[in-house]
Amino acid sequence: MGLKSPMPAAGASRECYSQWLRAMMKRSEEKGGDVKYLFSSSVEEPAELLYKIIAEAFSGEVTDRYVSTFVQHGNPYFLEQIAERYGVKTDNVLSTTGAISALSLLCRTFLLAGDHVLVENPGFDLFCDIATDQKAVVDFFDREGGPFTIDPGKLESKIRSDTKFVILSNLHNPSGMMLDKAVLEQLAGIAEKHKLMFIFDEVYAGYAGADKWPGPACWFSPYFISVGSLTKIYGLSGLKCGWIVANEEIVGAVRAYSLQFEFGVSKLTHAVGALLLEQQDTFDDFWQSALARSRPVLERHYAALLEEGLVSGELPEFGCILFPKLTGISGTLAFGEWLFEKHHIVVVPGELFGLAGHVRIGWALPPEELDSVFIRLRMALREYRREELGAR
């Protein structure tokens, strides 16, 4: 049993994304206030809106949304909101402590030691690590080309008789690109042909909007599982509100496992989550307005970077992340370290997502700040190519 991966196996000496992020934030604090962040993959927390909901819900008479999550293993109001959003019954929904908890529950429920799992590359390292923690064997399939799409035929060629899961994201992390309806339909045919579960991390999906989004994965096949959370769209990582949506057999198995080994989700945060979802138009206005203000700044600077030949790659239509290739720079860990130390800018090296030579950039900043940091980034890329690469 082994791990065929562009990254070292879990447990080997490598820095994972979460370790890198914690270390970088600590180092940034030590440097002082001049560090500019281009790594966040969500909008900022809508603190005032969140405080308003909490104050109204818990000042005076406590909201009736504050109910036990133990018996039903979830807040019934929260479950109803998610079910309505996906157009399913509440029996098709399981609430979780965030999306990572959802993925962990799925792997713990269904994976046995030695089972085979296919994971996208480039991709979020925890997709691999959670599976290998269950002693699964992990292989990778490529997200290809400028749009980081999937070739269904190539993916199918990697399926084995003992393949238990395919794990992927849509919108894709780290590129922000979306799989279209035709690809999803082809993948659904593969899933049904092989009776194979596909887990779709859809935490970024809401950024696409109902008019462009082909729909959650769970609509396309009974073998497709949708995982979501309030973290990325609404900037509410502190709430730890996530969910699984799938057919009743899959959700029932995960629920049975979680009832035995988990003590349920937070009564408090899922009450707040239910209230938020009942007022989601207000929160949608928050992130939509934030991205609408900054998107023109991003487009202007990215066009300049492309024209100067400093980067290549398509700009995603949705969301607030992108994953450009840096022209002539193969070691983006080294570049990221240099960029931080010399120019006090933080981007995520592509090696942390399994693809060196790229960086993940998060651009959900106020327009003035985004303009300033992209000016600095452009100057830094010129300098690195002139001085660091020229000296080799």
N, C-alpha and C positions, 0 to 999 in steps of 0.2 A: 504494500500500500504506500503510495507516495503522492506528492503534490506537484503537478505540472503547471508551473506558474511563472509569469514574468517577474514576480516578486518572490522573495524567500518565503518558506513555509511559516505558518503561525508558530510562534515560539522560537524561531530563529532570530539572529540578531539583526533586526531592522526596526526602523522607526515607523510606527503607524501614524495615521493622520491625526488621531486624537492626542497622542503623545506629542507630536510635533506642534499641534495647535496650542496645547497648554504651555509647553516650553517657550514658544514664540510670544505668547501673551505675557508671560512672566518677564522675559527679556525686554519686551517693549515697555512694560511698566518701569523697569530699571533704567531705561534710556530717557524716560520723561515724556513730555507731551508732544514731541515733534514727530512721532512715528505715525505714518499713514497706512491705514489698513485697506487692502484690496483683496481680502480673502473671505469676507462674510458671504454666505450663500442665501441670506434672507434679508428682508427689510428689517429696519430697526423695530424694536418692541414698541407697540402703540401704547405707551405707558398711561397716558391720560385717559384713553378709552377704557383700558383695563381697570384702572382705579375707579372710574365712574361706575362700571358694572358692579364691582365688588362693593363699593360704598352703598349703592342702591339696594343690593341684594342682602346686605348684612347690617344695615343701619335700621334700628327699630325692629319690626317684625322680620324674621329670617325668611328668605325665599323658600318656596315649596320645592324648588329644584335641588335643595340641599337634602338629599335623601341617601339612605344606605346603598352602597354598591356591592355589598357582600353577598346577599342572597341571590340576586340576579346577575352578579358578576358584571355590574355596569350600572350607570345611571340611566334609568329608563327614558328620561327626556333627551339625554345625549344620544342614546341608541336610536330614538325615533327621528332625531334630526339627521343623523348619518343615513339611516334607511331611506328617508325622504330624498336626500341629496342623490343617492345612488338609484333610486327607484326600485328598492327591494323591500323585503319584510325584515323586521328586527331579528328574526331567526338567522338571517344571513349576515349579521353584524356581530362582531366581538370587540368590545372596547379594551384598549391596552394602555400601558404606561409609555406612550410614544411609539414611533415606527420601529425603532431598533428592538424594543421589547416585543413587538408584533412578529418581527422576523425571527427573533430568538425563540418565541413560543412555537412558531411553525416548524423550525428545525428540531426543537426538542420533542415535539409531538410526533413527527414523522420519520426522522432520520435515525438509522441504526449504524453502528460502526461498520465501515467499509462501503456504505452506500456511495453512489457516484452522483456528483452535483456539478452542473455547468453554471459558470458565473461570467458575466460580461467583463470585457477589458477594452479600454480603460474603465475603471469603476471604483466604487466606494470599497475600501479594503475590508470593512466589516462584513460585507456579503460573503467574502471568502472565509474570514476568521471565525464567524459564528458557525459556519458549516464544518470547518476543520476542528472546531472545539468539540463537536459531536463525533469526531473521528471519521468524518466523511472524506472521500477522495474527491478533490476538486480539480476540474479542468476548466480552461477558459475558452471563450469564443470572442471574436473581435467585433467591436463596433467600428465600422469602416468609413473611410472617405471623409469629405468635408462635413457632411451632415451626421457623421457617426451613426449610420444606420446599421441594420442587421441583414445579412444575406441568409434567408431562411434555409436554403439548401446547405450552405456551409455549417450552419448550426445543427441541422438534422444529422449531418454526417458524423457529428461528435457524440450523438446519443448512443448509449449502450443499453444492454438488457437490464443493467442494475442502476440506471440513472433514475434518481428519485425526484429531483427538482431542476428547474432552470431559474436562475435568479438574475433579474435585470431591473432597470429603472426607466421610467418614462414620465416626465421629461428626464433626459439622461443626465446623470451626475457622473462626470464633471462638465460636460459640454453644454448642457442646457437645450440640446436638440430633441425634437419630438419624433417618435415613430408614427408614420401615417397609418390610415385605416387599412390600406392594402397589405402592408407588412403585418399588422396585427391579425388580419384574417388568415394570412398564410401561416403564421405562428399558431393560430388556433387550430388549423387543420393538422399541423404537426403534433400538437398536444393531444388531440383526440385520436389520431392514428396510433400514437405510442402510449396513450392513457397516462400522460405525464403532466405533473403539476408545474405551472409557471408562476413564480411569485414576482409581481410587479410592484416595486417601490414607486409610488405615485405622489410623494410628498411635494413635488414641484408642479404637479399637474394643473392646479388651479390657476397658475400664471397664464396658461394658454387661453383661457376664456371659453365659454360654452360654444361660441360661434366657430372656433377653430379646432377645439379638442375633439378627437374622434369618439371619445367616451371612455369610461374606466375599463380596464382590462376584463373585469368580471362580467361585462356585458357580452364579450366575444366568445367565451367558452366556459363550460362548467369546470374545466381544469385550470382556469385562470383565477388567480387570487390577487385582489387589490389591497395594498397597504397604504394608509395615509396618516396624516397628523396635522395638527394646527401649527407646527413649528415653522415651516418654511414660508408658507403663504402669508401668515399673519404675524410672523416674528415672535411667536409665543413659545419659545423653547422651555421657558420656566414652568409652563402648565403641565407638560408631559402628558398630553392627551393624544392618543393614537387609536387606530382601529384596523380591523381586518374585515374585508367584505368578500364573501365567496359563497359557494353553494352550501346548503344546510349540512351535508355530510362532512365537508371539510371543517366548517365552523363548529359543528357539534363535536368533532374529535378534538379540536384545539380547546374548546370550552371545557370538555371533560378533563383534559390534561391540566388546564390552568386551575380548575376547581380543586384538583388534588394537590398541586404543587405551588399555587399562588394564592395570596389572600386578597386578591382583587385590586382594583384601581383606586386612586385617591377619591374619597367622598367629596373633598373640598374642590380640587381642581376640575373634576369632571362636572360638578355643579356649575362652576364658572364657565367651563367649556360649553355646557348646554345653553346657558344664558347668552354666550357669545354667538353661537350658531343661530339662535333665535333673532339676533340682531346683526347678522353677518353682512348685510348691505353696508352698514357703517364701517365695518372693518375692511370690506372690499374697497370702499372709497379711499381708505387710508393708504393701502399698498398701491392701488392703481394710480392715485395722485402722485405718490412718491416716485414711482417709476416713470410716469409720464413727464415729470419735471426734469428728470436726469437722463432719459433716453436720448434726447437730441445731443447732449454733451458727449455721451458715449459714442454715438454714431459719428460725430465730427472727428473725435480723436482717433477712433479705430480706422476710419477712412485714411487719416493722415499716416498712421502706422503702416497700413497696407501700401499706400502710395510710396512711402520711403523704403519699403522692403524690409522693415524691421520684424514683421510678423506675417503669418499666413493663416488662412482658415476662415470659415464662414461665421458671421455674426448670428447667433440664434435670434429667432423672431420674438421669443417669449422669455420671461423670467429676468433674473439679475445676475447670471453667471455666464462666463464664456471660457473657452479652453484653447487659446491660440497656440500655434507652433511658433517658437522664437527662431528667426532665421539665423542659421549658423551656430546655434547654441544647443549642443547635445546634452550637456549636464546641467539641468535646471536646478538641482539641489545646490550645486556650487554657485550658480547665478543668483538663486534666491538668498543665499547667505551673504554674498557680496552686496546685493541690492539692499538688504536690511542693514548691514554694517555701514555701508558708505552713504546710502541715500535715505535710510530710515523708511523704506517702503516694504510692506509685507504682501507677497503673493504666494500661492500654494504651488510648490514644485510638482511637475507632472509625475515624477517618480512615485509620489505618494498615492497616485491613482493608477500606477502600472504603465505609464507612458512618458518616458523621459523626453526632453526637448519641448515640452508644452508647459504652460502654467495655467492654473485655474484662477480667474479673476472674478471677484465679486464687486459689482459696481453700484449697489443700492446705497449711494451716498447723496447728500444734498448737492445740487448742481455746482455751486461754487467750490466745494471741497473736491468733488470729482474732477472738475476742470483743473484745479491746482495739482492734484496727485498725478493725473495723466500727463501733464506738462513735465513733471519731474520724472515720470516713468520713461517718457520718450527720450529725454535727455540722457537718462541712465543707460538705456539700450544702445544709444549711439556711442556713449563712452565705453561701455563694456566691449562692444565690438571693436572699437578703435584701440583700446589699451590692453584689455585682458586677452582678447583673442589674437590681436596683432602681435603680442609678445611671445606667442607659442611657436 
